Amino acid sequence: METNKNKGELDALLNVQRKAGIAKFTKEKNQIYADGITSVVNSGILDKALNVGDKAPNFTLNNALNQPVSLYNTLENGPVVLTWYRGGWCPYCNITLHHLQEHLPEFKKAGATLLALTPELPDNSLNTSEKNNLEFTVLSDIGNTVGKTYGVVFELTKEVASIYQEGFGLNQKTEMIVMNYL
């Protein structure tokens, strides 16, 4: 797998989305997003989160069909690649999921299983899976339990959370998930 090349491709796709957002949003909204990113970086999450090669704690979560999937059971079949996404409402997440789907044959060729974790309910993750034609397993991490264990959960600023709720039509319950997730 050509990870650096693939990462460069994904970065380019995400950058196109970012530039489209910058062009569309007001200067004030762009500053709120920039401040939000600074807040995440300053939180130290990049230093605290588990990384490639760290021992992964076991977990069992339900897939989009509400069937339990265990990390350690999946590891019995070979290496596992874990990725997190905020939800089907997130354009950056959808770009990333689509990119991972395009490169799924490379993961499989390397003998790896790809698992995507989301705080979405199984019904919503099924919708995201179908919308993106995903052939890899999506797991519902309700309450971000596993995400917290892996150190990838952070709190959004109130301003960013408010924009997300308004811009993506998220309800109060979803806002609580968003405020505490990627």
Backbone as CSV, one residue per row, in Angstrom:
resi,resn,N_x,N_y,N_z,CA_x,CA_y,CA_z,C_x,C_y,C_z
1,MET,0.835,-1.191,0.000,0.000,0.000,0.000,0.873,1.246,0.000
2,GLU,0.620,2.149,-0.875,1.396,3.378,-0.965,0.768,4.429,-0.060
3,THR,1.048,4.325,1.238,0.351,5.181,2.192,0.649,6.660,2.015
4,ASN,1.892,7.032,1.745,2.196,8.457,1.575,1.482,9.031,0.359
5,LYS,1.466,8.273,-0.745,0.765,8.727,-1.952,-0.731,8.842,-1.665
6,ASN,-1.294,7.811,-1.006,-2.725,7.819,-0.702,-3.080,8.954,0.250
7,LYS,-2.214,9.193,1.253,-2.460,10.292,2.183,-2.439,11.620,1.433
8,GLY,-1.505,11.756,0.500,-1.440,12.978,-0.302,-2.700,13.185,-1.123
9,GLU,-3.233,12.089,-1.675,-4.482,12.171,-2.438,-5.622,12.621,-1.535
10,LEU,-5.718,12.007,-0.359,-6.790,12.361,0.571,-6.632,13.803,1.040
11,ASP,-5.415,14.197,1.385,-5.186,15.581,1.809,-5.636,16.566,0.732
12,ALA,-5.349,16.247,-0.529,-5.752,17.129,-1.636,-7.272,17.226,-1.730
13,LEU,-7.958,16.098,-1.590,-9.428,16.100,-1.637,-10.014,16.915,-0.490
14,LEU,-9.463,16.734,0.707,-9.944,17.475,1.869,-9.646,18.967,1.726
15,ASN,-8.525,19.285,1.120,-8.165,20.686,0.915,-9.130,21.373,-0.049
16,VAL,-9.580,20.660,-1.064,-10.581,21.211,-1.984,-11.849,21.559,-1.205
17,GLN,-12.288,20.651,-0.319,-13.478,20.894,0.501,-13.258,22.090,1.422
18,ARG,-12.067,22.147,2.036,-11.755,23.242,2.950,-11.805,24.581,2.216
19,LYS,-11.192,24.642,1.034,-11.180,25.887,0.258,-12.590,26.286,-0.171
20,ALA,-13.413,25.307,-0.512,-14.805,25.601,-0.882,-15.545,26.199,0.307
21,GLY,-15.287,25.660,1.499,-15.907,26.195,2.706,-15.456,27.612,2.995
22,ILE,-14.156,27.842,2.868,-13.613,29.181,3.114,-14.247,30.195,2.170
23,ALA,-14.386,29.820,0.912,-14.981,30.726,-0.079,-16.452,30.991,0.214
24,LYS,-17.121,30.010,0.783,-18.568,30.108,1.019,-18.893,30.834,2.328
25,PHE,-18.039,30.673,3.345,-18.339,31.194,4.674,-17.897,32.647,4.831
26,THR,-18.498,33.298,5.816,-18.100,34.661,6.146,-16.728,34.639,6.815
27,LYS,-16.111,35.799,6.855,-14.811,35.932,7.524,-14.933,35.532,8.997
28,GLU,-16.045,35.924,9.621,-16.272,35.602,11.032,-16.369,34.086,11.235
29,LYS,-17.129,33.420,10.372,-17.294,31.973,10.500,-15.959,31.258,10.261
30,ASN,-15.189,31.719,9.287,-13.875,31.128,9.038,-12.965,31.290,10.251
31,GLN,-13.061,32.440,10.926,-12.244,32.662,12.121,-12.678,31.730,13.247
32,ILE,-13.977,31.513,13.380,-14.480,30.584,14.403,-13.931,29.187,14.143
33,TYR,-13.949,28.749,12.881,-13.395,27.433,12.539,-11.895,27.382,12.830
34,ALA,-11.169,28.434,12.463,-9.723,28.472,12.709,-9.434,28.405,14.206
35,ASP,-10.210,29.150,15.002,-10.045,29.118,16.455,-10.367,27.731,17.006
36,GLY,-11.370,27.080,16.419,-11.723,25.726,16.845,-10.599,24.738,16.586
37,ILE,-9.969,24.844,15.425,-8.841,23.961,15.098,-7.679,24.225,16.051
38,THR,-7.408,25.492,16.326,-6.347,25.844,17.274,-6.640,25.253,18.645
39,SER,-7.894,25.305,19.067,-8.299,24.743,20.354,-8.023,23.241,20.413
40,VAL,-8.331,22.545,19.329,-8.089,21.097,19.284,-6.591,20.817,19.346
41,VAL,-5.810,21.526,18.553,-4.356,21.325,18.548,-3.784,21.609,19.935
42,ASN,-4.229,22.699,20.557,-3.732,23.074,21.880,-4.187,22.121,22.982
43,SER,-5.201,21.300,22.706,-5.679,20.345,23.712,-4.672,19.225,23.957
44,GLY,-3.715,19.054,23.046,-2.723,17.992,23.198,-3.204,16.635,22.733
45,ILE,-4.346,16.586,22.068,-4.930,15.310,21.651,-3.985,14.504,20.763
46,LEU,-3.216,15.193,19.923,-2.319,14.476,19.013,-1.230,13.725,19.773
47,ASP,-0.854,14.236,20.939,0.158,13.569,21.759,-0.447,12.490,22.649
48,LYS,-1.717,12.629,22.992,-2.366,11.712,23.933,-3.034,10.519,23.266
49,ALA,-3.484,10.677,22.045,-4.239,9.611,21.366,-3.338,8.422,21.055
50,LEU,-3.931,7.225,21.088,-3.195,6.037,20.664,-2.835,6.195,19.199
51,ASN,-1.721,5.599,18.808,-1.239,5.782,17.451,-0.853,4.446,16.847
52,VAL,-0.436,4.467,15.604,-0.003,3.261,14.905,1.049,2.560,15.758
53,GLY,0.845,1.272,15.978,1.798,0.475,16.734,1.492,0.369,18.218
54,ASP,0.648,1.250,18.769,0.263,1.146,20.179,-0.660,-0.046,20.365
55,LYS,-0.638,-0.627,21.586,-1.536,-1.744,21.870,-2.964,-1.225,21.915
56,ALA,-3.799,-1.821,21.102,-5.197,-1.397,20.995,-6.043,-2.135,22.025
57,PRO,-6.717,-1.401,22.914,-7.633,-2.056,23.848,-8.786,-2.717,23.092
58,ASN,-9.230,-3.855,23.583,-10.342,-4.555,22.948,-11.639,-3.780,23.153
59,PHE,-12.543,-3.974,22.248,-13.891,-3.427,22.366,-14.825,-4.298,21.550
60,THR,-16.093,-4.218,21.895,-17.147,-4.842,21.101,-18.217,-3.784,20.878
61,LEU,-18.499,-3.513,19.610,-19.520,-2.535,19.233,-20.430,-3.152,18.192
62,ASN,-21.625,-2.605,18.074,-22.560,-3.095,17.061,-22.275,-2.454,15.710
63,ASN,-22.442,-3.272,14.663,-22.297,-2.757,13.301,-23.616,-2.121,12.863
64,ALA,-23.690,-1.702,11.620,-24.879,-1.017,11.101,-26.121,-1.903,11.123
65,LEU,-25.916,-3.228,11.184,-27.044,-4.167,11.255,-27.324,-4.603,12.686
66,ASN,-26.716,-3.883,13.644,-26.897,-4.119,15.074,-26.308,-5.451,15.541
67,GLN,-25.300,-5.957,14.841,-24.612,-7.189,15.233,-23.296,-6.816,15.911
68,PRO,-22.948,-7.495,17.032,-21.713,-7.157,17.739,-20.463,-7.571,16.956
69,VAL,-19.464,-6.693,16.994,-18.169,-6.954,16.361,-17.093,-6.667,17.407
70,SER,-16.224,-7.640,17.639,-15.143,-7.502,18.608,-13.830,-7.227,17.885
71,LEU,-13.069,-6.268,18.377,-11.772,-5.973,17.773,-10.867,-7.195,17.828
72,TYR,-10.744,-7.813,19.007,-9.808,-8.935,19.144,-10.229,-10.129,18.301
73,ASN,-11.532,-10.363,18.164,-11.974,-11.439,17.268,-11.608,-11.112,15.822
74,THR,-11.754,-9.856,15.437,-11.400,-9.440,14.081,-9.894,-9.567,13.855
75,LEU,-9.105,-9.275,14.889,-7.647,-9.384,14.784,-7.179,-10.819,14.540
76,GLU,-8.007,-11.791,14.896,-7.643,-13.189,14.641,-7.505,-13.461,13.145
77,ASN,-8.123,-12.623,12.314,-8.057,-12.786,10.856,-6.938,-11.964,10.218
78,GLY,-6.195,-11.203,11.010,-5.111,-10.380,10.478,-5.166,-8.977,11.052
79,PRO,-4.317,-8.094,10.535,-4.269,-6.725,11.061,-5.585,-5.977,10.838
80,VAL,-5.810,-4.994,11.705,-7.024,-4.175,11.632,-6.614,-2.706,11.560
81,VAL,-7.255,-1.984,10.678,-7.079,-0.534,10.578,-8.347,0.103,11.131
82,LEU,-8.186,0.965,12.142,-9.323,1.668,12.738,-9.334,3.111,12.259
83,THR,-10.515,3.594,11.938,-10.689,5.004,11.610,-11.968,5.489,12.283
84,TRP,-11.985,6.739,12.646,-13.168,7.340,13.264,-13.736,8.399,12.335
85,TYR,-15.054,8.539,12.369,-15.678,9.657,11.657,-16.828,10.188,12.485
86,ARG,-17.098,11.482,12.331,-18.099,12.163,13.165,-19.518,11.753,12.830
87,GLY,-19.799,11.588,11.560,-21.147,11.207,11.155,-21.359,11.495,9.686
88,GLY,-22.439,10.957,9.158,-22.765,11.135,7.759,-23.053,12.576,7.382
89,TRP,-23.279,13.431,8.365,-23.535,14.847,8.136,-22.245,15.608,7.810
90,CYS,-21.089,15.009,8.079,-19.802,15.695,7.966,-19.200,15.510,6.572
91,PRO,-19.081,16.581,5.786,-18.548,16.430,4.430,-17.117,15.900,4.405
92,TYR,-16.296,16.304,5.351,-14.913,15.810,5.397,-14.888,14.312,5.677
93,CYS,-15.774,13.875,6.557,-15.856,12.447,6.883,-16.297,11.643,5.670
94,ASN,-17.270,12.154,4.935,-17.744,11.442,3.742,-16.654,11.352,2.678
95,ILE,-15.876,12.409,2.522,-14.748,12.371,1.583,-13.754,11.301,2.020
96,THR,-13.458,11.267,3.310,-12.504,10.286,3.834,-13.030,8.868,3.670
97,LEU,-14.298,8.646,4.008,-14.879,7.306,3.864,-14.849,6.854,2.406
98,HIS,-15.188,7.755,1.498,-15.168,7.426,0.069,-13.743,7.066,-0.369
99,HIS,-12.770,7.822,0.099,-11.366,7.552,-0.232,-10.938,6.182,0.308
100,LEU,-11.317,5.891,1.536,-10.980,4.583,2.114,-11.630,3.461,1.318
101,GLN,-12.877,3.672,0.888,-13.564,2.660,0.079,-12.821,2.437,-1.233
102,GLU,-12.378,3.512,-1.861,-11.634,3.382,-3.118,-10.355,2.564,-2.947
103,HIS,-9.754,2.656,-1.769,-8.488,1.963,-1.513,-8.668,0.674,-0.713
104,LEU,-9.912,0.268,-0.509,-10.182,-0.961,0.233,-9.463,-2.174,-0.362
105,PRO,-9.402,-2.332,-1.688,-8.670,-3.484,-2.237,-7.207,-3.539,-1.775
106,GLU,-6.600,-2.388,-1.558,-5.217,-2.357,-1.083,-5.128,-2.843,0.363
107,PHE,-6.102,-2.456,1.187,-6.138,-2.951,2.562,-6.279,-4.468,2.557
108,LYS,-7.214,-4.945,1.744,-7.463,-6.389,1.677,-6.239,-7.136,1.159
109,LYS,-5.567,-6.572,0.162,-4.367,-7.206,-0.393,-3.292,-7.350,0.688
110,ALA,-3.238,-6.387,1.597,-2.285,-6.429,2.707,-2.783,-7.324,3.842
111,GLY,-3.974,-7.918,3.680,-4.538,-8.799,4.700,-5.209,-8.073,5.842
112,ALA,-5.468,-6.782,5.678,-6.031,-5.970,6.756,-7.542,-5.816,6.619
113,THR,-8.183,-5.668,7.764,-9.608,-5.373,7.844,-9.754,-3.917,8.260
114,LEU,-10.616,-3.192,7.586,-10.874,-1.792,7.904,-12.160,-1.699,8.708
115,LEU,-12.092,-1.031,9.861,-13.263,-0.773,10.698,-13.384,0.734,10.899
116,ALA,-14.568,1.274,10.656,-14.833,2.696,10.877,-15.770,2.832,12.068
117,LEU,-15.411,3.691,13.015,-16.218,3.912,14.206,-16.841,5.296,14.154
118,THR,-18.095,5.380,14.607,-18.836,6.635,14.600,-19.736,6.695,15.832
119,PRO,-20.003,7.901,16.356,-20.951,8.004,17.459,-22.407,7.910,17.001
120,GLU,-22.621,7.751,15.704,-23.983,7.660,15.180,-24.663,6.366,15.624
121,LEU,-25.979,6.429,15.700,-26.775,5.229,15.953,-26.671,4.298,14.749
122,PRO,-26.897,2.987,14.941,-26.792,2.045,13.820,-27.628,2.432,12.599
123,ASP,-28.837,2.958,12.796,-29.661,3.369,11.648,-28.955,4.431,10.807
124,ASN,-28.349,5.409,11.478,-27.644,6.471,10.760,-26.369,5.958,10.113
125,SER,-25.659,5.059,10.810,-24.428,4.530,10.212,-24.755,3.643,9.012
126,LEU,-25.895,2.964,9.050,-26.323,2.170,7.891,-26.599,3.098,6.709
127,ASN,-27.262,4.207,6.982,-27.537,5.191,5.936,-26.230,5.721,5.333
128,THR,-25.260,6.040,6.190,-23.960,6.520,5.715,-23.252,5.447,4.899
129,SER,-23.319,4.203,5.360,-22.694,3.085,4.631,-23.300,2.935,3.246
130,GLU,-24.623,3.000,3.179,-25.309,2.841,1.892,-25.032,4.027,0.971
131,LYS,-25.082,5.241,1.523,-24.864,6.452,0.736,-23.469,6.458,0.102
132,ASN,-22.483,5.941,0.836,-21.102,5.933,0.354,-20.687,4.592,-0.254
133,ASN,-21.655,3.670,-0.382,-21.367,2.334,-0.930,-20.185,1.675,-0.228
134,LEU,-20.186,1.733,1.095,-19.070,1.194,1.865,-19.146,-0.321,1.942
135,GLU,-18.035,-0.959,1.691,-17.940,-2.410,1.775,-17.135,-2.835,2.998
136,PHE,-16.803,-1.881,3.855,-16.128,-2.214,5.107,-17.095,-1.967,6.255
137,THR,-16.763,-2.496,7.404,-17.662,-2.476,8.554,-17.639,-1.121,9.256
138,VAL,-18.842,-0.612,9.527,-19.014,0.612,10.297,-19.615,0.219,11.642
139,LEU,-19.003,0.702,12.719,-19.435,0.365,14.070,-19.944,1.604,14.790
140,SER,-21.002,1.436,15.584,-21.588,2.539,16.342,-20.969,2.601,17.728
141,ASP,-20.270,3.685,17.997,-19.633,3.925,19.291,-20.467,4.956,20.049
142,ILE,-21.651,4.509,20.466,-22.593,5.394,21.150,-21.940,5.920,22.433
143,GLY,-21.982,7.233,22.611,-21.373,7.845,23.783,-19.859,7.965,23.673
144,ASN,-19.303,7.601,22.531,-17.858,7.708,22.291,-17.014,6.936,23.300
145,THR,-17.553,5.844,23.815,-16.852,5.059,24.831,-15.489,4.592,24.342
146,VAL,-15.451,3.993,23.164,-14.183,3.500,22.616,-13.301,4.680,22.215
147,GLY,-13.896,5.681,21.598,-13.134,6.865,21.211,-12.420,7.493,22.396
148,LYS,-13.088,7.557,23.545,-12.463,8.106,24.752,-11.311,7.222,25.199
149,THR,-11.505,5.904,25.154,-10.447,4.970,25.544,-9.214,5.141,24.662
150,TYR,-9.431,5.404,23.386,-8.331,5.566,22.436,-7.783,6.995,22.414
151,GLY,-8.426,7.899,23.151,-7.928,9.266,23.265,-8.189,10.153,22.067
152,VAL,-9.228,9.847,21.288,-9.500,10.640,20.085,-10.715,11.558,20.227
153,VAL,-11.269,11.650,21.414,-12.442,12.492,21.644,-11.985,13.834,22.212
154,PHE,-12.523,14.894,21.679,-12.243,16.221,22.202,-13.520,17.031,22.175
155,GLU,-13.515,18.143,22.907,-14.704,18.989,22.960,-14.562,20.146,21.985
156,LEU,-15.571,20.307,21.161,-15.607,21.450,20.252,-15.882,22.716,21.041
157,THR,-15.440,23.830,20.513,-15.820,25.096,21.133,-17.329,25.264,20.958
158,LYS,-17.928,26.019,21.842,-19.374,26.241,21.757,-19.750,26.907,20.427
159,GLU,-18.885,27.784,19.939,-19.164,28.487,18.693,-19.188,27.524,17.500
160,VAL,-18.210,26.620,17.445,-18.179,25.639,16.354,-19.372,24.696,16.470
161,ALA,-19.670,24.251,17.687,-20.812,23.355,17.881,-22.106,24.023,17.427
162,SER,-22.243,25.306,17.705,-23.439,26.042,17.287,-23.538,26.102,15.762
163,ILE,-22.418,26.347,15.096,-22.411,26.370,13.625,-22.778,24.998,13.079
164,TYR,-22.227,23.948,13.671,-22.532,22.586,13.216,-24.019,22.287,13.367
165,GLN,-24.582,22.674,14.528,-25.994,22.394,14.753,-26.846,23.125,13.723
166,GLU,-26.536,24.368,13.494,-27.307,25.172,12.538,-27.060,24.727,11.095
167,GLY,-25.815,24.564,10.728,-25.452,24.290,9.342,-25.778,22.893,8.862
168,PHE,-25.755,21.935,9.785,-26.004,20.551,9.394,-27.351,20.047,9.881
169,GLY,-28.154,20.935,10.480,-29.489,20.559,10.919,-29.490,19.526,12.030
170,LEU,-28.471,19.584,12.892,-28.390,18.608,13.975,-29.319,19.014,15.108
171,ASN,-29.942,18.022,15.730,-30.831,18.316,16.844,-30.039,18.387,18.152
172,GLN,-30.718,18.715,19.242,-30.053,18.844,20.539,-29.292,17.580,20.916
173,LYS,-29.895,16.422,20.720,-29.248,15.170,21.103,-27.965,14.977,20.304
174,THR,-28.022,15.264,19.020,-26.846,15.115,18.175,-25.794,16.149,18.540
175,GLU,-26.226,17.347,18.912,-25.256,18.373,19.285,-24.388,17.888,20.431
176,MET,-25.002,17.179,21.384,-24.223,16.666,22.505,-23.160,15.689,22.010
177,ILE,-23.498,14.881,21.021,-22.525,13.953,20.453,-21.427,14.742,19.752
178,VAL,-21.816,15.734,18.977,-20.853,16.514,18.204,-19.892,17.257,19.129
179,MET,-20.399,17.823,20.195,-19.544,18.616,21.070,-18.447,17.782,21.700
180,ASN,-18.623,16.490,21.762,-17.633,15.649,22.406,-16.922,14.724,21.445
181,TYR,-16.995,15.005,20.170,-16.380,14.081,19.228,-15.520,14.795,18.230
182,LEU,-14.842,14.002,17.448,-13.886,14.482,16.458,-14.392,15.683,15.717
